[in-house]
Amino acid sequence: MAALTKKDIARIIEKQAPGYRVAADQSVPHRREPVRGAATTPDLAVVRKRFAKVPPRKAAGVRRVAAPNKHQPAEVDEEDNIAVIIEPKESDSGPGSKSVLIDPKTQRIISSQG
């Protein structure tokens, strides 16, 4: 399989992510400081009482089993996917950079984050 050139990647981004371009700097964008959670969590019994749709006595004895998943995911060769960082064409418009995955076989963006 032939790898995509920079020109091919730029064309895919222009077509499938309007308003964005391939970022000149392909290093990982700066991550923000993680938000700390609450120091304590409520007791499980309190959460069940607050959010349960059935009374706690009935819910305690019932064991729910998930139905089998009939959907079979498409086979994806993750090693061939190309990760690209894109940024808005207008520097002051909306959110900052995003990371996208491009499938070189279909030449489509298959995933976006950011």
Secondary structure, DSSP 8 states (H G I E B T S, - for coil): -----HHHHHHHHHHHSTTEEE-S--S-----------S----HHHHHHHH-SS-HHHHHH----------------GGG-EEEEEEESSTTSSS--EEEEEETTTTEEEEEE-
